[in-house]
Every structure is written in structure tokens, then in C-alpha cells.
Amino acid sequence: MTRFFLLAFLLLAATLGTTPAGRGQVVKDVKDLKSDPNSNFLISAASSGQAEVKFSELAEKNAAGADVKDFAARMVKDHTDANKKLLEHARGLKIAVVTGLDRDRRTAYTNMERLKGADFDREYMRMMVNDHEKAVQLFENYSKSGTNDELKQFAGNTLPTLKHHLEAARNISDKLKK
């Protein structure tokens, strides 16, 4: 999954002429991209945030429980806002990020489209817990050890919202298991 996403990123970056190295310079190897902590953070955060929005839009339609639908609506709003800020940072650093779902998330999305009612609710909330655990770890790590002060501040400012999302997702998920 990561290799596919990085290849797609490189193709887009080459097309746009924008890379982590700057306008007009070409990243010659995926290793160059992997070694840039700003690119790693932006790519991971953008991919995660975009997935949150897509899956949550689906949940607004397919979920049975009011608490799940409310949670999904909150995810769409909060992650759309965060994604806009993240893309502004990426543009400022001349780092191209691919929009849309990667292959694994597209497969998961297709599987989720088939679920309805309580089955959908349980799977969506399980996914939200897992995704938010990863996002909290990503944002915590970057806010502590990132190399770009503006991105570190963005990560630190976004972290409380992600932690709140994780707590809410766990609470709803626990209720659905009973």
C-alpha cells in the first residue's frame, strides 16, 4: 500500500514539477521521499484525513444508529477543515499530496458499501477507532519531533481534536458491542 501511494505521489509530483526538493527538481528515488519527515507526515496525514471524510460520508447514509450518524457528521466537518489546512501547508512546502483513497482503502470502502444497519455501524466504528489510534500516534510523533515548525504547530493544535474523536469512537464502539 505504501509503495503504491508513494509511486502515485511521485508521478503526480513529476507531473506538477513539485517535489519535496522544490519546484523543478525531481526526486530520483522513493528513498528520497521516505527520508523527508515533512513529506512523510503530510502524505500520511492527508491520506488518513481524506479516508475519514469518505468513510464518514458513507456512514451518514448507511448507519443505523443516531450516535453513529452524529459521529460521522462530526468527522466530515472536522476532517474536511483539517484537510484544507493540511493542503495549505503542503502547498507552502511545495509538496504534492495525492487526493482520494489508496488501493487498500478503496477495497475497504467497497466492502463497507455492502453493509447496512448494525453491521455497518460496528464495522465503521471499529475502523474509526483503529484509524484514530494511528492518527493520534502520527500527530503526536510529528508534534514532538517534526522538522518544520509550522507543521509541528498544526500537528499539536490538531491533536486534541483527534484524541477527542478517538475517545468518542471508543465509547460508541463499546456500546455497539453490548
Buried (B, 14 or more C-beta within 10 A) or exposed (E): EBEEBBEBBBEBBEEEEBBBBEEEEEBEEBEBBEEBBBBBBBBBBBBBBBBBBBBBBBBBEBBBBEBBBBBBBBBBEBBBEBBEEBBEBBEEBBBBBBEEBBEEBEEBBEEBEEBEEEEBBBBBBBBBBEBBBBBBEBBBBBBEEBEBEEBBEBBBEBBEBBBEBBEBBBBBBEEBEE
